[in-house]
């Protein structure tokens, strides 16, 4: 079927813009109210890489009707992360949040997910992966977040009934989906990372099974026979022989939900298994010549569109096709899978929190469009001026905070006052020190809450010799805020440290072209 002029126009326009539950140990407690099951939202990545490209001309309107749509961001406009800036060539990166839902809102999902007592309750975002495509389309990075991560969830408004969900602090990240829809999960990621998200894609239990069936299976590897079932009944039921097996259907779902049986029986090991699955699926779709058959593509397109929920900006086959063309520009060897650096919470047993320093660094690399495989160079950002020019120096209110405390050194007493006085001497007479707050900040940073103060923040940075890369939008501040970091513990002249743009080792990097990936089986779950 040919596209209408309106559809072609939409396609061209799109192309221009480029409950938490506690983690259980191996013994389990046998009394959980809900069985936790991880879905594979990232399957959708592989779908749009190849499937929709061939499906777009088959039966366009029918496929469009299959796709479910929801609002992109349910948070307040003031909480949105700043849009990604174009590089020197005018190209902008793409950030897509991939979500796996544990919804039990149909008989099929209930059968696959189990836990009869949770039928038709609020879904949870058990799989969350941020897919970043570089501005020049030479590389792709994927950052997954453990489902038990404690984060701040912003206020979200359900677009269907207008219900307002108040902001939460230190809440389980997968709770965000049940607070109005996937747009609240998007808002939560933007608040945590400062990364502007352009689109989301979501898939549920049934979608995982149907997608695996449609492509004929995905090759996965284990280093020993594995049976994911404990003596007290916990586990996904996955049973595989040592070596490589092509999994599909329910067996694919079992692989993606397996925690008991891989490495240390944690969600972190499960995320690693999911990365292996995703990499294998991408390679399978790109290399499998049988998918060049129109009937195979038709089947895949039908399955994919029925499995998807996307934001309204991706709600047609034409727009998915445009996205697929962008994704296919990235070679498999330049796809990098990572896990957000984390550590166990000291206040909430069994939960994890972003690892100080490493998590922020990983988010910065993505924000600044720096390849996580270490093979690319940082792309120079455009010289776009702030939307609101800076006020006169003596009219710019600046709050200065002491962030000189580090893991090895205490905070420098009076440091905020010293730098506030330095600013006053430079003509910023509204600068004041905040003596009540002592922070730990590796690098000196200037934060501002909204676009109306971006120019002011840049002006303060320039006066102190602080690079513009250290000027960040943040909803955690109410005005221009200078945090004097551990890199400026003395003196009145700031010397910016050389950026370390290497990916933290704690991010557990996996390359998309690595065909030797094999999951280590926990000895207690072999047969």
C-alpha positions in Angstrom: 0.0 0.0 0.0 1.4 3.4 -0.9 1.7 6.2 1.6 -0.6 9.2 1.4 1.0 12.7 0.9 0.3 13.4 4.6 2.1 10.2 5.7 5.1 11.0 3.5 5.2 14.5 5.0 5.1 13.1 8.5 7.9 10.6 7.6 10.1 13.4 6.2 9.5 15.6 9.2 10.4 12.7 11.6 13.6 12.1 9.7 14.7 15.7 10.1 14.7 15.4 13.9 16.5 12.8 14.1 6.6 -1.8 44.4 8.8 -2.4 45.0 9.7 -5.9 46.2 12.8 -7.0 47.9 15.4 -9.1 46.1 15.3 -12.6 47.4 18.4 -14.7 48.1 18.8 -18.2 46.8 16.7 -19.7 49.6 13.7 -17.3 49.0 10.9 -16.7 51.4 8.1 -18.5 49.5 5.5 -15.9 50.5 5.8 -13.1 48.1 2.6 -11.6 47.0 3.7 -11.2 43.4 6.1 -13.3 41.2 8.6 -11.0 39.6 9.0 -11.5 35.9 11.3 -9.5 33.7 10.2 -8.8 30.2 12.3 -8.0 27.2 11.5 -4.5 26.0 14.7 -4.4 24.1 13.3 -6.9 21.6 11.7 -3.9 20.1 15.1 -2.5 19.1 15.7 -5.5 16.9 12.2 -5.2 15.4 12.7 -1.7 14.2 16.2 -2.4 13.0 14.9 -4.7 10.3 11.2 -5.7 10.6 9.2 -2.6 10.0 11.4 -1.5 7.1 9.9 -4.3 5.0 6.5 -4.1 6.5 5.8 -0.4 5.8 4.6 -1.0 2.2 2.5 -4.1 2.9 -0.7 -3.0 4.7 0.1 0.3 6.2 -3.2 1.3 7.8 -3.8 -2.1 9.3 -0.4 -2.1 10.9 -0.9 1.4 12.2 -4.1 0.3 13.9 -2.1 -2.5 15.7 0.2 -0.1 17.4 -0.8 1.1 20.9 0.2 4.7 21.8 0.6 6.6 25.0 2.0 10.0 26.1 5.8 10.5 26.1 6.3 12.3 29.4 3.8 12.7 32.3 6.0 14.9 34.4 5.8 18.7 34.7 7.4 20.7 31.9 9.8 22.3 34.4 11.2 18.9 35.2 12.1 17.9 31.6 15.8 17.5 30.8 17.2 19.9 28.4 17.0 18.8 24.8 20.1 17.3 23.3 22.2 19.8 21.5 23.3 19.3 17.9 26.9 18.7 17.0 29.0 20.9 14.7 27.4 19.2 11.7 23.9 20.0 13.0 23.1 16.3 13.9 21.4 15.4 17.1 21.5 12.1 19.1 18.4 9.9 19.7 17.5 8.6 23.2 14.8 5.9 23.4 13.6 4.3 26.6 12.9 0.6 26.2 10.4 -0.7 28.8 9.4 -4.3 29.7 6.0 -4.4 31.5 4.8 -7.1 33.9 1.2 -6.3 33.1 -1.3 -9.1 33.8 -4.1 -7.4 32.0 -5.1 -10.2 29.7 -5.6 -14.0 30.0 -2.5 -14.6 27.9 -0.3 -12.3 30.1 -1.8 -13.8 33.2 -1.0 -17.3 32.0 2.6 -16.4 31.2 3.2 -14.2 34.2 1.5 -16.3 36.9 0.7 -14.6 40.3 -3.1 -14.8 40.0 -3.6 -12.3 42.9 -2.1 -9.5 40.7 -4.4 -9.8 37.7 -5.3 -6.4 36.4 -3.3 -4.5 39.0 -1.0 -1.6 38.2 1.9 -2.8 35.9 5.5 -2.4 36.8 8.4 -1.4 34.6 10.6 -4.5 35.4 12.9 -3.9 32.4 14.2 -0.4 31.7 16.9 0.3 29.2 18.0 3.6 27.7 19.1 3.3 24.1 21.3 6.2 22.9 22.1 6.5 19.2 25.0 9.0 18.6 24.3 12.1 16.6 26.5 10.9 13.7 25.0 7.4 13.9 28.4 5.7 14.2 27.7 4.1 17.6 24.9 3.1 20.0 24.9 2.7 23.8 22.4 0.9 25.9 22.2 1.5 29.7 20.0 -0.8 31.8 18.9 -0.1 35.3 18.3 -2.8 37.9 14.6 -3.0 38.8 15.3 -2.7 42.5 17.0 0.7 42.2 15.8 3.4 44.6 15.1 6.7 42.8 13.1 9.9 43.1 9.9 9.6 41.0 8.6 13.1 40.0 5.0 14.1 40.1 3.1 12.5 37.2 -0.4 13.1 35.8 -2.4 10.3 34.1 -3.4 11.6 30.7 -6.5 9.3 30.7 -8.3 10.4 33.9 -6.3 13.4 35.0 -5.2 11.7 38.3 -2.2 13.4 39.8 0.5 11.2 41.5 2.6 13.1 43.9 6.4 13.0 43.8 8.1 10.2 45.7 11.6 10.0 47.2 13.7 6.8 47.4 11.1 4.7 45.6 11.6 1.6 43.6 12.1 2.5 39.9 9.7 0.0 38.5 6.8 1.6 40.5 6.9 4.5 38.0 4.9 2.6 35.3 1.8 2.3 37.5 1.7 6.1 38.1 -0.1 7.0 34.9 1.8 5.0 32.3 5.1 4.7 30.6 5.4 8.5 30.4 6.1 8.5 34.2 8.9 6.1 33.7 10.3 8.4 31.1 10.0 11.4 33.5 11.8 9.4 36.2 14.7 8.6 33.9 15.0 12.3 32.9 15.0 13.4 36.5 17.7 10.9 37.4 20.0 11.2 34.4 19.5 14.7 33.0 19.2 13.0 29.6 16.4 14.2 27.3 14.4 11.2 26.1 12.9 11.4 22.6 10.8 8.2 22.5 9.8 5.1 24.4 8.8 1.6 23.4 7.1 -0.9 25.7 6.4 -4.6 25.4 4.6 -7.2 27.7 4.7 -10.9 28.4 2.8 -12.0 25.3 4.8 -9.7 23.1 8.1 -11.4 24.2 6.8 -14.9 23.3 5.2 -13.9 20.0 8.3 -12.0 18.9 10.7 -14.8 19.7 8.4 -17.2 17.7 8.2 -14.8 14.8 12.0 -14.7 14.2 12.6 -18.4 14.7 14.5 -18.3 18.0 17.5 -16.5 19.5 20.9 -18.2 20.2 21.9 -18.1 23.9 24.7 -19.8 25.7 25.3 -21.3 29.2 28.6 -22.8 30.5 26.9 -25.8 32.2 23.5 -27.5 32.2 21.0 -25.3 34.0 17.6 -25.8 35.6 16.1 -22.7 37.1 14.1 -24.3 39.9 14.9 -24.4 43.6 13.7 -27.0 46.1 11.1 -24.6 47.4 9.7 -23.9 43.9 11.5 -20.6 43.0 12.8 -20.1 39.5 11.7 -19.5 35.9 11.7 -23.2 35.0 14.4 -22.7 32.3 16.1 -26.0 31.4 19.0 -25.9 29.0 22.0 -28.1 28.2 25.5 -26.7 28.3 26.4 -24.7 25.1 24.3 -22.7 22.7 20.6 -23.2 22.3 18.1 -21.3 20.1 15.3 -20.3 22.5 11.9 -19.1 21.4 8.4 -18.8 22.7 8.0 -19.5 26.4 11.6 -20.7 26.7 12.7 -17.3 25.5 10.6 -15.7 28.3 12.1 -18.1 30.8 15.6 -17.1 29.7 14.8 -13.4 30.2 13.2 -13.9 33.6 15.8 -16.3 35.0 17.5 -15.0 38.2 17.8 -18.3 40.1 20.5 -20.2 38.2 22.7 -17.4 36.8 25.8 -16.3 38.6 24.8 -15.0 42.1 21.0 -15.3 41.6 20.5 -11.5 41.5 18.8 -9.1 39.1 22.2 -7.9 38.1 23.0 -11.4 36.6 19.6 -11.5 35.0 20.4 -8.1 33.3 23.6 -9.6 31.9 21.6 -12.5 30.4 19.2 -10.0 28.9 22.1 -8.2 27.3 23.3 -11.5 25.8 19.9 -12.1 24.4 19.5 -8.6 22.9 22.9 -8.8 21.2 22.1 -12.2 19.7 18.7 -11.0 18.5 20.2 -8.0 16.7 22.8 -10.1 15.0 20.1 -12.7 14.1 17.9 -10.1 12.4 20.7 -8.5 10.5 22.3 -11.7 9.3 19.3 -14.0 8.7 18.7 -14.0 5.0 15.3 -15.7 5.4 13.9 -12.5 6.7 14.2 -11.1 3.2 11.2 -13.2 2.3 8.1 -11.0 2.1 5.9 -13.5 4.0 8.5 -13.6 6.8 8.6 -9.8 7.0 4.8 -9.6 7.0 4.6 -12.1 9.9 7.2 -10.2 11.8 5.6 -6.8 11.1 2.2 -8.1 12.2 3.7 -9.5 15.4 5.8 -6.5 16.2 3.1 -3.9 15.8 0.7 -5.9 18.0 3.4 -6.2 20.7 4.2 -2.5 20.9 3.2 0.4 22.9 5.0 3.6 21.8 4.8 7.3 22.4 2.6 9.3 20.0 5.8 10.5 18.1 6.4 6.9 17.0 2.8 5.9 16.5 2.8 5.0 12.8 4.7 2.5 10.7 6.1 5.4 8.7 7.7 6.9 11.8 9.0 3.5 12.9 10.4 3.0 9.5 12.3 6.3 9.7 13.7 5.2 13.1 14.7 1.8 11.7 16.8 3.5 9.0 18.6 5.6 11.6 19.3 2.5 13.8 20.5 0.4 10.9 23.3 2.9 10.2 25.1 1.8 13.4 27.4 -1.3 12.9 26.8 -4.1 15.3 30.4 -3.9 16.5 29.7 -0.3 17.7 26.8 -1.3 20.0 27.8 -1.2 23.6 25.6 -2.7 26.4 26.1 -1.5 30.0 24.4 -1.6 33.4 24.1 1.5 35.5 26.8 1.3 38.1 25.1 0.5 41.4 25.7 -0.4 45.1 23.5 -1.8 47.8 21.4 0.7 49.8 22.6 1.2 53.3 19.1 2.1 54.5 16.9 -0.4 52.6 18.1 -4.0 52.6 17.9 -5.7 49.3 17.6 -2.5 47.3 20.3 -0.8 45.2 21.1 2.9 44.5 23.2 4.5 41.7 26.9 4.2 42.6 28.2 7.7 43.5 30.6 9.0 40.9 30.4 6.1 38.5 26.7 6.3 37.7 26.8 10.1 37.2 29.9 9.7 35.0 28.1 7.1 32.8 25.1 9.4 32.4 27.4 12.3 31.6 29.0 10.3 28.8 25.6 9.6 27.3 24.5 13.2 27.8 27.6 14.5 26.0 27.3 11.9 23.2 30.6 10.2 24.0 30.9 6.6 22.7 31.0 4.0 25.6 33.2 1.7 23.6 36.1 4.2 23.8 36.5 4.2 20.0 35.0 7.5 19.2 35.9 11.1 20.0 33.8 13.5 21.8 31.6 15.4 19.3 31.9 19.2 19.6 28.6 20.7 20.5 27.1 23.6 18.5 27.5 27.1 19.7 23.8 27.7 20.2 23.1 30.7 22.5 20.8 30.3 25.5 17.2 31.1 24.8 17.3 33.8 27.5 20.4 36.0 27.6 22.2 36.6 30.9 21.2 39.5 33.1 23.7 42.1 34.3 26.3 40.6 36.6 25.0 42.5 39.7 21.5 41.2 39.0 22.4 37.5 38.9 21.6 35.7 42.2 24.1 32.9 42.8 24.0 30.4 45.7 27.4 28.8 46.4 27.6 25.4 48.1 30.6 23.5 49.4 31.0 20.2 47.6 34.7 19.6 48.4 34.1 16.5 50.6 35.3 13.3 48.9 35.6 9.6 49.9 39.1 10.2 51.2 39.1 13.9 52.4 36.7 16.0 54.5 35.1 19.1 53.2 37.3 22.3 53.2 35.8 24.6 55.9 34.5 27.9 54.6 35.0 27.0 51.0 31.6 28.2 49.8 32.1 31.5 51.6 35.5 32.0 49.9 34.2 31.5 46.4 31.0 33.6 47.1 33.3 36.5 48.1 35.3 35.9 44.9 32.1 36.3 42.9 31.1 39.4 44.7 34.6 40.9 43.9 33.9 40.1 40.3 30.7 42.1 40.3 28.2 39.4 41.2 27.0 41.2 44.3 24.0 38.8 44.7 26.2 35.8 45.3 25.8 34.2 48.8 27.2 31.1 50.5 25.0 28.3 51.6 26.7 27.3 54.9 24.0 24.7 55.7 24.8 22.3 52.9 27.9 20.2 52.5 28.0 18.0 49.4 30.3 15.6 47.7 31.0 16.7 44.1 33.9 15.3 42.2 33.9 18.2 39.7 32.9 21.8 40.2 29.5 22.3 38.6 27.0 25.1 37.9 23.3 24.1 38.0 20.2 26.0 36.9 16.5 25.0 37.1 15.2 26.2 33.8 15.9 27.8 30.4 15.3 31.3 31.8 18.4 31.0 33.9 20.7 29.2 31.5 22.3 32.4 30.3 22.9 33.5 33.9 24.6 30.2 34.7 26.8 30.4 31.7 27.8 33.9 32.5 28.9 32.9 36.0 30.9 29.9 34.6 32.7 32.1 32.1 33.7 34.6 34.8 35.3 31.8 36.8 36.9 29.8 33.9 34.5 26.9 34.4 33.8 25.0 31.1 30.3 25.2 29.7 30.2 21.4 29.8 30.0 21.8 33.6 26.8 24.0 33.3 23.8 21.7 33.8 20.1 22.0 34.0 18.7 20.4 37.2 15.4 20.4 38.9 17.2 19.8 42.2 18.0 23.6 42.5 15.7 26.6 42.5 18.2 29.1 41.1 21.7 29.4 39.7 23.8 27.2 42.1 27.5 26.8 42.1 28.8 23.7 43.8 32.5 24.0 44.5 33.9 20.4 43.9 36.8 18.4 45.2 38.7 19.5 42.1 38.9 23.1 43.6 39.8 22.7 47.2 42.0 25.8 47.4 42.9 29.0 45.7 40.7 31.4 43.7 41.7 30.4 40.2 39.8 27.4 38.8 41.7 24.9 36.5 39.4 22.5 34.9 40.7 18.9 35.1 41.1 16.9 32.0 37.9 15.0 31.3 38.2 11.3 31.8 35.8 10.0 29.2 36.4 6.3 29.8 33.4 4.1 30.7 33.5 3.1 34.4 34.5 -0.6 34.8 31.4 -1.0 37.1 29.2 -0.5 34.0 29.9 -4.1 32.9 30.5 -3.3 29.3 29.5 -5.9 26.6 30.1 -5.4 22.9 27.2 -6.1 20.5 29.4 -8.2 18.1 30.8 -10.5 20.8 29.5 -14.0 19.9 31.4 -15.7 22.7 29.1 -14.4 25.5 28.0 -17.3 27.7 26.2 -17.1 31.0 27.9 -18.7 34.1 25.6 -21.1 35.8 25.3 -21.2 39.6 26.5 -24.6 40.7 23.3 -25.1 42.8 21.2 -25.0 39.7 22.9 -27.6 37.4 21.6 -31.0 36.4 
